[in-house]
Amino acid sequence: MNRPGSHETPPQPVKPAKAAWRAAETKTLLDELSSSLRRALADHQAMLDILLQRRVELPLELGELFEDASNAYMEMSESVSLRFLIRRGSPLE
């Protein structure tokens, strides 16, 4: 529950996105994933830069959300790297 004046947003139900992409071709998925990640990163950086320039007090929750997102992306990165190495037959570190 949000406290008055809190910057927290209520948790939103997560809808499975997989169904919408199941019929897409692999190249389409790869292209869309890459461009979507690049757009999101650029947008988030631009928004954060504006907030930092305004010298507003940023909620700690925002930093924690960035950390959570970072951890999730690191796990995805490791999954991709591991799959790549396994398919190449490279020794795992």
GROMACS elastic network, one bead per residue, 0.5 to 0.9 nm:
[ bonds ]
;  ai    aj funct       b0    kb
    1     8     6  0.88122   500
    1    10     6  0.71161   500
    2     5     6  0.81663   500
    2     6     6  0.60113   500
    2     7     6  0.79831   500
    2     8     6  0.63462   500
    2     9     6  0.73641   500
    2    10     6  0.71111   500
    3     6     6  0.51732   500
    3     7     6  0.85608   500
    3     8     6  0.83634   500
    4     7     6  0.88114   500
    5     8     6  0.89571   500
    6     9     6  0.83397   500
    6    59     6  0.86777   500
    7    59     6  0.67121   500
    7    61     6  0.77226   500
    7    62     6  0.87375   500
    8    11     6  0.88845   500
    8    59     6  0.86140   500
    8    61     6  0.70468   500
    8    62     6  0.87274   500
    9    12     6  0.84060   500
   11    14     6  0.89312   500
   14    17     6  0.87266   500
   16    19     6  0.66548   500
   16    20     6  0.83142   500
   17    20     6  0.56634   500
   17    21     6  0.69306   500
   18    21     6  0.53120   500
   18    22     6  0.60227   500
   19    22     6  0.53601   500
   19    23     6  0.80157   500
   20    23     6  0.73495   500
   20    24     6  0.82169   500
   21    24     6  0.53124   500
   21    25     6  0.85479   500
   21    29     6  0.73587   500
   22    25     6  0.82587   500
   24    27     6  0.83433   500
   24    28     6  0.63331   500
   24    29     6  0.64584   500
   25    28     6  0.52046   500
   25    29     6  0.63213   500
   25    30     6  0.87685   500
   26    29     6  0.50701   500
   26    30     6  0.61874   500
   26    31     6  0.85783   500
   27    30     6  0.50733   500
   27    31     6  0.60193   500
   27    32     6  0.84499   500
   28    31     6  0.51563   500
   28    32     6  0.59978   500
   28    33     6  0.83927   500
   29    32     6  0.52019   500
   29    33     6  0.59150   500
   29    34     6  0.84636   500
   30    33     6  0.51863   500
   30    34     6  0.61009   500
   30    35     6  0.85896   500
   31    34     6  0.52783   500
   31    35     6  0.61540   500
   31    36     6  0.83947   500
   32    35     6  0.52233   500
   32    36     6  0.57730   500
   32    37     6  0.83930   500
   33    36     6  0.51311   500
   33    37     6  0.60867   500
   33    38     6  0.86046   500
   34    37     6  0.52970   500
   34    38     6  0.62750   500
   34    39     6  0.86938   500
   35    38     6  0.50848   500
   35    39     6  0.60780   500
   35    40     6  0.85275   500
   36    39     6  0.51349   500
   36    40     6  0.60519   500
   36    41     6  0.85084   500
   37    40     6  0.51597   500
   37    41     6  0.60510   500
   37    42     6  0.85360   500
   38    41     6  0.52318   500
   38    42     6  0.61506   500
   38    43     6  0.85535   500
   39    42     6  0.51985   500
   39    43     6  0.60212   500
   39    44     6  0.84934   500
   40    43     6  0.50909   500
   40    44     6  0.59574   500
   40    45     6  0.84137   500
   41    44     6  0.52014   500
   41    45     6  0.60333   500
   41    46     6  0.85172   500
   42    45     6  0.51837   500
   42    46     6  0.61147   500
   42    47     6  0.86432   500
   43    46     6  0.51320   500
   43    47     6  0.61527   500
   43    48     6  0.85584   500
   44    47     6  0.51581   500
   44    48     6  0.60575   500
   44    49     6  0.84521   500
   45    48     6  0.51704   500
   45    49     6  0.60036   500
   45    50     6  0.86534   500
   46    49     6  0.50854   500
   46    50     6  0.63172   500
   46    51     6  0.87643   500
   47    50     6  0.52160   500
   47    51     6  0.63516   500
   47    52     6  0.86774   500
   48    51     6  0.50554   500
   48    52     6  0.60628   500
   48    53     6  0.85169   500
   49    52     6  0.50644   500
   49    53     6  0.60764   500
   49    54     6  0.86115   500
   50    53     6  0.50760   500
   50    54     6  0.62359   500
   50    55     6  0.87661   500
   51    54     6  0.51224   500
   51    55     6  0.65110   500
   51    56     6  0.63317   500
   51    57     6  0.86780   500
   51    58     6  0.79299   500
   52    55     6  0.51100   500
   52    56     6  0.67242   500
   52    57     6  0.86915   500
   52    58     6  0.83627   500
   53    56     6  0.80124   500
   55    58     6  0.85718   500
   58    61     6  0.83717   500
   58    62     6  0.70504   500
   58    63     6  0.83473   500
   59    62     6  0.55713   500
   59    63     6  0.73398   500
   60    63     6  0.52938   500
   60    64     6  0.63575   500
   60    65     6  0.86807   500
   61    65     6  0.59915   500
   61    66     6  0.85782   500
   62    65     6  0.50009   500
   62    66     6  0.62693   500
   62    67     6  0.86127   500
   63    66     6  0.51123   500
   63    67     6  0.62598   500
   63    68     6  0.86936   500
   64    68     6  0.61420   500
   64    69     6  0.85710   500
   65    69     6  0.60977   500
   65    70     6  0.84061   500
   66    69     6  0.50916   500
   66    70     6  0.59979   500
   66    71     6  0.85951   500
   67    71     6  0.61456   500
   67    72     6  0.86017   500
   68    71     6  0.51511   500
   68    72     6  0.62340   500
   68    73     6  0.86475   500
   69    72     6  0.50825   500
   69    73     6  0.61304   500
   69    74     6  0.85278   500
   70    73     6  0.51161   500
   70    74     6  0.60652   500
   70    75     6  0.86558   500
   71    74     6  0.50148   500
   71    75     6  0.62931   500
   71    76     6  0.87096   500
   72    75     6  0.52137   500
   72    76     6  0.63750   500
   72    77     6  0.86532   500
   73    77     6  0.59873   500
   73    78     6  0.85272   500
   74    78     6  0.61010   500
   74    79     6  0.85672   500
   75    78     6  0.51276   500
   75    79     6  0.62410   500
   75    80     6  0.87426   500
   76    79     6  0.50580   500
   76    80     6  0.62937   500
   76    81     6  0.86531   500
   77    80     6  0.51759   500
   77    81     6  0.61459   500
   77    82     6  0.85069   500
   78    81     6  0.50358   500
   78    82     6  0.59086   500
   78    83     6  0.84306   500
   79    82     6  0.51688   500
   79    83     6  0.61047   500
   79    84     6  0.85453   500
   80    83     6  0.52037   500
   80    84     6  0.61446   500
   80    85     6  0.86752   500
   81    84     6  0.50575   500
   81    85     6  0.61606   500
   81    86     6  0.85761   500
   82    85     6  0.51523   500
   82    86     6  0.60923   500
   82    87     6  0.85797   500
   82    92     6  0.77957   500
   83    86     6  0.51500   500
   83    87     6  0.61604   500
   83    88     6  0.86282   500
   84    87     6  0.52601   500
   84    88     6  0.62572   500
   84    89     6  0.86175   500
   84    90     6  0.86829   500
   85    88     6  0.50930   500
   85    89     6  0.60435   500
   85    90     6  0.51710   500
   85    91     6  0.73322   500
   85    92     6  0.70315   500
   86    89     6  0.50383   500
   86    90     6  0.62474   500
   86    91     6  0.79057   500
   86    92     6  0.77391   500
   87    90     6  0.77797   500
   88    91     6  0.89544   500
   89    92     6  0.87255   500
